[in-house]
Amino acid sequence: MQAELAADALRAANAEADVAIVPITTAGDRDRSKPFGEIGARGVFVKEIEEALLGGRIDVAVHSAKDMTSTDTEGLALGAYLPREDARDALCGAGGLRAGMRIGTASVRRRAQLLALEPELSVEPLRGNVDTRLRKRGERGLDAVVLAAAGLDRLGLEGEIGHRFEPEELLPEAGQGAVALQVRAGEEGLVAALDDPETRRRVTVERSCVARIGGGCLAPVAAHHDGSVLTALVADEDGAWIERRSGDDPAALADELLAATAALRA
């Protein structure tokens, strides 16, 4: 779906462009059962695509910005961000949280914040694409699953959403809701016409903050810029504590969170 969005945007920007979609399977796609920690760190959905880009097999890589590592890969550049869609997390199967619910998610970020909101939840690991996770909700008797709202909207599955969590409830992953177009360094002109400056501004500071904190798929870390203020958090995986800060400077925000976290763990 994201590749099709990018391809359509490229064709609209240049009617003469010869655009073909090249499917590439990543480590995260191949293994939909193991936890991320058993497959690799953040980037399990981008590594093979980046290798194809560096090797010249493709000219533009299309990623969910939230799946990318928080630092750029040598030799590659983020040439454009498509306009950001809904960055929020969505609860599918229920209209809200209540004690005793069984909820599926593979994200430690979501797990930490869900348990902070309702400690009596049972949060169970659940991986797979959107359709698979929605199907497994019924097969496993889960009360709900948590997915990215943008992905559901793009697939026309917004009817599955019972509740969209505001960032004050569940702070989104850095880059969530944004599609990033990656190119080889020096070839940014291939996609420059598609770049949305406001999305780039927000996602850049989110990624910068997470990079300084050192977050990734295995760390309960989040950052979201709402257009005026950047908010970031670090949490205990079981939701026992959450440190959240808001401000303008991503580096200062990250340092505050690191200091607060170190104090809690001392």
C-alpha positions in Angstrom: 0.0 0.0 0.0 2.8 2.5 0.9 4.7 1.6 -2.2 1.6 2.2 -4.3 1.1 5.6 -2.6 4.7 6.6 -3.4 4.5 5.3 -7.0 1.2 7.2 -7.6 2.8 10.4 -6.2 5.9 10.0 -8.5 3.7 9.5 -11.5 1.6 12.5 -10.6 4.7 14.6 -10.2 6.2 13.4 -13.6 3.7 12.0 -16.1 6.6 10.6 -18.2 8.2 8.8 -15.3 8.6 5.0 -15.7 7.7 3.7 -12.2 7.7 0.1 -11.3 7.2 -1.5 -7.8 9.9 -4.0 -6.8 8.7 -6.2 -3.9 11.4 -7.0 -1.3 11.0 -9.3 1.7 12.6 -8.2 4.9 13.6 -10.1 8.0 10.5 -8.6 9.8 8.3 -9.9 6.9 9.8 -13.4 6.8 9.3 -14.1 10.5 6.0 -12.9 11.9 6.0 -15.0 15.0 9.2 -14.3 17.0 9.5 -11.2 19.2 11.6 -8.4 17.6 14.4 -9.1 20.1 14.9 -12.5 18.6 15.1 -11.2 15.0 17.1 -8.0 15.5 16.9 -4.5 16.7 14.9 -1.7 15.1 15.3 -1.7 11.3 14.2 -5.3 10.8 11.7 -4.0 8.2 14.2 -1.8 6.3 17.7 -3.5 6.1 17.1 -5.6 3.0 15.4 -2.6 1.2 18.4 -0.4 2.0 20.8 -3.0 0.7 18.8 -3.1 -2.6 19.0 0.6 -2.8 22.8 0.7 -2.1 23.3 -2.1 -4.6 21.4 -0.3 -7.4 18.6 -2.8 -7.7 16.1 -0.1 -6.8 16.2 3.7 -7.0 13.8 4.7 -4.3 13.1 2.9 -1.1 9.7 3.3 0.6 9.4 2.9 4.3 7.1 3.5 7.2 9.1 6.2 8.9 8.5 4.6 12.3 10.2 1.4 11.2 13.5 3.2 10.4 16.5 3.4 12.6 16.8 6.8 14.3 20.1 7.5 12.5 20.6 7.6 8.8 22.4 4.8 6.9 25.8 5.8 5.4 25.4 6.4 1.6 21.7 7.0 1.8 19.5 10.0 2.3 15.8 10.7 3.2 14.8 12.4 0.0 11.1 13.0 0.9 8.4 12.5 3.3 4.8 12.2 2.0 2.2 14.2 3.9 1.8 12.6 7.3 -1.5 10.8 8.1 -3.0 10.0 11.5 -0.1 9.4 13.8 -2.2 7.9 16.6 -2.5 4.3 17.8 -5.9 2.6 17.4 -7.7 0.1 19.6 -9.5 -2.5 17.5 -12.2 -4.6 19.0 -13.3 -2.4 21.9 -14.2 1.2 22.5 -11.9 1.7 25.5 -9.8 -0.1 28.1 -11.1 -1.9 31.1 -9.6 -4.1 33.8 -9.1 -7.7 32.8 -9.0 -7.2 29.0 -6.6 -9.3 26.9 -4.9 -7.0 24.3 -2.5 -8.1 21.6 0.6 -6.1 20.5 4.2 -6.8 19.8 5.3 -3.2 20.7 7.0 -2.7 24.1 6.1 1.0 23.7 2.4 0.3 23.5 2.6 -2.4 26.2 4.3 0.0 28.7 1.7 2.8 28.1 -1.3 0.5 28.1 -0.3 -1.0 31.4 0.3 2.5 32.8 -3.3 3.4 31.8 -4.8 0.1 33.1 -2.5 -2.1 35.2 -5.0 -4.9 35.2 -4.7 -5.6 31.5 -3.2 -8.7 30.1 -1.0 -7.6 27.2 -0.1 -10.5 24.9 2.5 -10.6 22.1 0.9 -10.5 18.6 2.7 -10.1 15.3 1.8 -10.2 11.6 0.4 -7.8 9.0 -2.7 -5.8 9.7 -5.1 -8.5 8.3 -3.3 -11.2 10.2 -3.5 -9.4 13.5 -7.2 -8.6 13.1 -7.9 -12.2 12.3 -5.8 -13.5 15.2 -7.8 -11.3 17.6 -10.8 -13.5 16.9 -8.9 -16.8 16.8 -7.2 -16.2 20.1 -10.2 -14.7 21.8 -8.5 -11.4 22.4 -10.6 -8.5 23.5 -8.7 -6.0 21.3 -5.5 -5.4 19.4 -3.6 -2.1 19.0 -2.5 -1.0 15.5 -1.3 2.2 13.9 -4.4 4.2 12.8 -2.7 5.3 9.6 -2.3 1.8 8.3 -5.9 0.9 9.0 -7.0 4.1 7.3 -4.9 3.4 4.2 -6.4 -0.1 3.9 -10.0 1.2 4.3 -10.3 -0.6 7.6 -11.1 2.4 9.7 -14.4 0.7 10.7 -12.3 -1.7 12.8 -11.3 1.1 15.1 -13.1 1.4 18.4 -10.9 4.1 19.9 -8.1 6.3 18.6 -5.7 7.0 21.5 -4.8 10.6 21.9 -1.1 11.3 22.3 -1.8 12.1 26.0 -2.9 8.5 26.4 -0.5 6.6 24.1 2.4 8.6 22.8 3.1 7.5 19.2 6.3 6.1 17.8 8.7 8.6 16.3 7.7 8.9 12.6 4.4 7.1 13.0 1.9 7.9 10.3 4.6 9.1 7.9 5.9 7.5 4.7 9.6 8.1 4.0 11.2 7.9 0.6 14.9 7.0 0.8 17.4 7.4 -2.0 21.2 7.2 -2.5 23.0 10.2 -1.2 23.2 12.9 -4.0 20.1 11.6 -5.7 17.6 13.5 -3.6 16.3 15.2 -6.7 14.5 12.0 -7.7 11.8 12.6 -5.1 12.4 16.1 -3.9 9.1 17.3 -5.5 7.1 15.0 -3.2 8.6 16.2 0.1 6.2 17.7 2.6 8.2 20.2 4.6 5.9 20.1 7.7 6.1 16.3 8.0 9.9 16.5 7.5 10.2 19.1 10.3 8.2 17.1 12.8 9.6 13.7 12.0 13.2 15.0 12.0 13.0 16.3 15.6 11.2 13.1 16.7 13.9 10.9 15.3 16.6 13.2 16.7 15.2 12.9 20.2 14.9 9.1 20.0 18.4 8.8 18.6 19.8 10.7 21.6 17.9 8.6 24.0 19.0 5.5 22.2 15.5 4.0 21.7 14.4 1.4 19.3 12.0 -1.5 18.9 13.3 -3.1 22.1 13.1 0.1 24.3 9.8 1.7 25.6 10.7 5.1 24.1 8.4 7.4 22.1 8.5 10.9 20.6 5.8 12.9 18.9 5.6 16.5 17.6 2.1 17.9 17.4 3.1 20.9 15.3 4.0 23.2 18.1 5.5 21.0 20.9 7.7 17.9 21.0 6.8 15.3 23.6 8.9 12.3 24.4 8.9 9.6 27.0 10.8 6.7 28.4 9.0 4.0 30.3 9.3 0.8 32.3 8.3 -2.2 30.1 5.6 -3.2 32.5 4.2 0.4 32.9 5.4 0.7 36.5 6.7 4.2 35.7 6.7 6.6 32.8 8.9 9.7 32.4 7.4 12.2 30.0 8.7 15.6 29.0 7.6 18.3 26.5 9.6 21.1 25.0 11.2 22.6 21.9 14.8 21.2 22.0 15.0 17.5 21.2 18.5 17.2 22.7 17.6 18.9 25.9 14.4 16.8 26.2 16.3 13.6 25.6 18.9 14.6 28.3 16.1 15.3 30.8 14.6 11.9 30.2 17.9 10.2 30.4 18.7 11.9 33.7 15.2 11.1 35.1 15.5 7.5 34.1 18.9 7.1 35.6 17.6 8.5 38.9 14.7 6.0 38.9 17.1 3.1 38.2 19.7 4.1 40.7 
